Amino acid sequence: MAITFGQIAGLIAAIAFAVLVVFMCRVLAHLVQTVKEMNKTVELLTQDVDKLANNVDRIMDKTNTLMEDVNSKSKKLDPLFQTAAELSESIADLNQATRKTAEKISESASGAGKVASAFKMGKTVLGFVSRHLNKD
């Protein structure tokens, strides 16, 4: 029995095809295992995300409650800040009035100093005139 060249080529092709099928089966087996693991991972991630979403919802509820509390307390503090602002304006007005009063007192003191100088000068002149009249 003589094997022809075409039969040898067919035998090589059949062996190559068998090797390819075995290789593809192994690849597919690994691919199936990888897909199963990926499905498990996605399932775990979904569960974790669900838990995380629930936690985030609870945190958001608590945050909203705290924000409402802070807002209500800050509204209670608004009159205090308004009073402080009015007090600072009153202090500024008082400082300005004190400065004006000090300026008036200073001007009055300056005027009083001039009157005192004029009075002293008048006294000196009167003393001088009295001496001249007493000499005669």
Buried (B, 14 or more C-beta within 10 A) or exposed (E): EEEEEEEEEEEEEEEEEEEEEEEEEEEEEEEEEEEEEEEEEEEEEEEEEEEEEEEEEEEEEEEEEEEEEEEEEEEEEEEEEEEEEEEEEEEEEEEEEEEEEEEEEEEEEEEEEEEEEEEEEEEEEEEEEEEEEEEE
